[in-house]
Amino acid sequence: MAILIANRIFGLVCLLAIMLAVAYFIRRAQGGKVPKVRRIPGIDAMDEAIGRAVEMGRSVICSHGIANLRDSTTGPQTIAGLSVLSYVAKKCAEVSVRLIVPVRMPEVWPIAVDVVETAYKMVGKGDEFKESDIVYLSSEQFGYSSNYMGLLMREKPGANIMVGAYWAESMQLAETGSRVGAMQIAGTAQTSQIPFFLVSTDYCLIGEEIYAAGAYLTNEAPLIASLAGQDFGRIIAVILGILGALLTTVMTAAGNPLLTVMSW
């Protein structure tokens, strides 16, 4: 049996290049040369949203999306949402404001409980943690959505933070949050749902900004350095895309519409 699949060797080479770039930037960061990260208004506004909830005497609702952890596309979005939840939970614990976490997937519920409980213990307020505030709503998409909307209407939170994978329920949740007067910060990598968040929330994290949120909020050098390594991979992708387009155009103009690429 062949160890390497012939038509995937190029992808393997690109993956190794990105891994080396990540390792390189992490090593530089450990030496004190931490890459600069541009300001992201939606992430900066999280402290403001929590502070607003405190001033209004209302709770904070923070959702990590409706996806599980197994899917290769939406799983990372859930992880990104949980990293934001960790930061939000820590800030809520510091100012003693109630945090409510709506959950759809049963497998994610114990993880969300652990994330929030750990955040409370980190600031020395483990006794204030309430497991009952990590609320399992429904595994059905619109069962979850209707329960979430009911939660918003009953609690009338001062802040509603939604970062993760969302589908058709995105507009329902954001509109309901707007109706109850919550300051809203949303983010997703689901391109079909980004427009709905853009028009119905106060701040929106677009696409891969949600993956940078964990590094941005914690400000840990290795995490920030890993972002620089990933950017290296994006640069390679852009360059290869431009070269491929130019080469195809030239070959087509030369009368050879079928471009034969070397088989790796």
C-alpha positions in Angstrom: 0.0 0.0 0.0 1.3 3.4 -1.0 2.0 5.7 2.0 1.5 8.9 -0.1 -1.4 9.5 -2.4 0.0 10.9 -5.7 -2.5 13.8 -6.2 -2.2 15.0 -2.6 1.6 15.4 -2.3 1.4 19.1 -3.2 -1.2 19.7 -0.4 1.2 17.8 2.0 4.1 20.1 1.0 1.9 23.2 1.7 0.8 21.8 5.0 4.4 21.2 6.1 5.4 24.7 5.0 2.6 26.2 7.1 3.6 24.1 10.1 7.2 25.2 9.8 6.1 28.8 9.6 4.0 28.4 12.7 6.9 26.8 14.6 9.2 29.6 13.4 7.0 32.4 14.5 6.3 30.7 17.9 10.1 30.5 18.4 10.5 34.1 17.6 7.7 35.1 20.0 9.4 33.1 22.8 12.5 35.3 22.1 10.4 38.4 22.6 9.5 39.2 19.0 5.7 39.0 19.1 3.9 39.8 15.9 1.5 42.8 16.0 -2.2 42.0 15.7 -4.5 44.6 14.2 -7.3 45.9 16.4 -10.7 44.2 16.0 -13.5 46.4 17.2 -15.9 43.6 17.8 -13.5 41.9 20.3 -12.5 45.2 21.9 -16.2 45.9 22.6 -16.8 42.8 24.7 -15.6 44.5 27.9 -17.9 47.4 27.0 -20.9 45.0 26.6 -20.3 43.3 29.9 -19.8 46.7 31.6 -23.1 47.9 30.1 -24.9 44.8 31.5 -23.5 45.6 34.9 -24.6 49.2 34.8 -28.1 48.1 33.8 -28.3 45.4 36.4 -28.9 42.8 33.8 -27.4 39.5 32.9 -25.0 38.5 30.0 -25.9 35.8 27.6 -23.0 34.2 25.7 -23.5 31.5 23.0 -20.9 29.4 21.3 -23.1 28.5 18.3 -25.1 25.4 17.5 -22.5 23.1 15.9 -20.8 20.0 17.5 -17.1 19.5 17.8 -16.7 16.7 15.3 -17.4 18.4 12.0 -14.2 19.5 10.3 -15.8 22.8 9.1 -18.0 23.9 11.9 -16.2 22.2 14.8 -13.4 24.8 14.9 -16.1 27.5 15.0 -17.5 25.9 18.2 -14.0 25.9 19.7 -13.6 29.5 18.8 -16.9 30.3 20.5 -15.7 28.4 23.6 -12.5 30.4 23.8 -14.6 33.6 23.7 -16.9 32.1 26.4 -13.9 31.5 28.6 -12.9 35.2 28.4 -16.5 36.4 28.9 -17.0 34.1 31.9 -13.8 35.4 33.5 -14.9 39.0 33.0 -18.4 38.3 34.3 -17.0 36.6 37.4 -14.7 39.6 38.1 -17.7 42.0 38.1 -20.2 39.6 39.6 -22.7 39.7 36.8 -24.8 36.7 36.0 -23.7 34.8 32.9 -26.2 32.5 31.0 -24.9 30.1 28.4 -27.5 28.5 26.0 -26.3 25.1 24.7 -27.6 23.0 21.8 -25.3 20.0 21.5 -25.3 17.6 24.5 -21.6 16.7 23.9 -20.7 20.4 24.2 -22.6 21.0 27.5 -20.0 19.5 29.9 -17.3 21.4 28.1 -19.1 24.6 28.4 -19.7 23.9 32.1 -16.0 23.2 32.7 -14.9 26.3 30.7 -17.2 28.6 32.8 -16.4 27.0 36.1 -12.7 27.2 35.5 -13.0 30.9 34.6 -14.8 31.6 37.9 -12.2 29.7 39.9 -9.4 31.5 38.2 -10.6 34.8 39.6 -11.2 33.3 43.0 -15.0 33.2 42.8 -15.7 29.5 42.3 -18.5 29.7 44.9 -20.5 32.1 42.6 -20.5 29.6 39.7 -24.0 28.2 39.0 -24.2 25.1 36.8 -27.9 25.8 36.3 -26.9 28.9 34.2 -25.4 26.6 31.6 -28.7 25.8 30.0 -29.3 22.9 27.6 -32.1 24.0 25.4 -32.7 21.5 22.6 -30.8 19.4 20.1 -33.2 20.5 17.4 -32.2 23.6 15.5 -35.4 25.5 15.8 -36.2 24.0 19.2 -33.0 25.6 20.3 -33.8 28.8 18.5 -37.2 29.2 20.0 -36.0 28.5 23.5 -33.1 31.0 23.0 -35.6 33.6 21.9 -37.7 32.9 25.0 -34.7 33.2 27.2 -33.9 36.6 25.7 -37.4 37.8 26.2 -37.6 36.6 29.8 -34.1 37.7 30.9 -33.7 40.8 28.8 -29.9 40.7 29.1 -27.7 43.7 28.9 -25.4 41.9 26.5 -25.9 39.1 24.0 -22.7 37.6 22.6 -22.9 35.0 19.9 -19.7 33.6 18.4 -19.6 30.2 16.6 -21.4 28.4 13.8 -25.0 29.6 13.0 -27.5 28.9 10.3 -31.0 30.1 9.7 -31.6 31.0 13.4 -29.0 33.8 13.2 -31.5 36.5 12.2 -34.1 35.2 14.7 -31.7 35.5 17.6 -30.2 38.8 16.6 -33.6 40.4 16.0 -34.9 39.2 19.4 -31.8 40.5 21.1 -32.3 43.9 19.5 -35.9 44.0 20.6 -35.0 43.6 24.2 -32.3 46.2 24.1 -29.2 44.1 24.5 -25.8 45.2 23.2 -25.0 42.5 20.7 -21.6 41.1 19.4 -21.8 38.3 16.9 -19.4 36.4 14.8 -19.4 33.4 12.5 -17.5 31.8 9.6 -20.7 30.8 7.9 -20.7 33.1 4.9 -24.4 32.8 4.3 -25.1 34.2 7.8 -22.6 37.0 8.1 -24.9 39.6 6.3 -27.7 38.9 8.9 -25.3 39.5 11.8 -23.9 42.6 10.1 -27.3 44.4 9.9 -28.8 43.2 13.2 -26.0 43.4 15.7 -23.8 46.2 17.1 -20.5 44.5 16.3 -19.8 41.6 14.0 -16.7 39.4 13.7 -16.3 38.4 10.1 -15.1 34.9 9.1 -11.7 34.1 10.4 -11.7 36.9 12.9 -13.5 34.5 15.2 -10.5 32.1 15.1 -8.2 35.0 16.1 -10.4 35.9 19.0 -8.8 33.5 21.5 -5.3 34.7 20.8 -6.5 38.3 20.7 -8.3 38.2 24.1 -5.6 36.2 26.0 -2.7 38.1 24.4 -0.6 35.0 24.8 2.6 35.2 22.6 2.5 31.6 21.3 -1.1 32.0 20.2 -0.5 35.3 18.5 2.6 33.8 16.8 0.5 30.9 15.4 -1.7 33.5 13.7 1.3 34.8 11.9 2.2 31.3 10.7 -1.3 30.8 9.5 -1.2 34.1 7.6 1.9 32.8 5.8 -0.3 29.9 4.5 -2.9 32.4 3.3 -0.2 34.4 1.5 1.0 31.2 -0.3 -2.6 30.5 -1.3 -3.1 34.0 -2.7 0.2 33.8 -4.7 -0.6 30.3 -6.1 -4.1 31.5 -7.0 -2.8 34.5 -8.9 -0.1 32.5 -10.7 -2.6 29.8 -11.6 -5.0 32.4 -13.1 -2.2 34.1 -15.0 -0.8 30.8 -16.4 -4.3 29.6 -17.4 -4.9 32.9 -19.2 -1.6 32.8 -21.1 -2.1 29.2 -22.2 -5.7 29.9 -23.3 -4.6 33.0 -25.3 -1.9 30.8 -26.9 -4.5 28.4 -28.2 -4.1 25.7 -25.7 -7.1 25.8 -23.4 -6.2 22.6 -21.6 -3.5 23.4 -19.1 -1.5 20.3 -18.1 -0.2 20.6 -14.6 2.6 18.4 -13.3 1.4 15.4 -11.4 2.9 15.4 -8.0 
